[in-house]
Every structure is written in C-alpha cells, then in structure tokens.
C-alpha cells in the first residue's frame, strides 16, 4: 500500500470542501420549471429549498 502524497491530500481536501452541488442542480431545475410554467416566483424558491434540504441530508448535519 502506497502513501498518499501531499499534493493528493490537497486535492482530496478541495473535493471535500466543495458543497452546493445539489443546491445548484435544484436551482437550475427551479429556474427551468419556472420559465416553462411562467411562474418563476414559486418555482425558484422551491428549487432552492429542495436543494438545501438534499444538501443537509447528504452531509448529515
């Protein structure tokens, strides 16, 4: 088994620090749904809420 180099540790830390993937995905879904249904005032906040909830569930806060 080989030892993890310092460069690889930096990359792993950056990957772990990246958050907001699901928030971004649901934000896009909310924008698209709002544009299609012409009701962006409801779909955008719902997309943000769903994204935050999924982020919190997956990160186990």
C-alpha positions, 0 to 999 in steps of 0.5 A: 500500500502506497502513501498518499502524497501531499499534493493528493491530500490537497486535492482530496481536501478541495473535493471535500470542501466543495458543497452546493452541488445539489443546491445548484442542480435544484436551482437550475431545475427551479429556474427551468420549471419556472420559465416553462410554467411562467411562474418563476416566483414559486418555482425558484424558491422551491428549487432552492429549498429542495436543494438545501434540504438534499444538501443537509441530508447528504452531509448529515448535519 
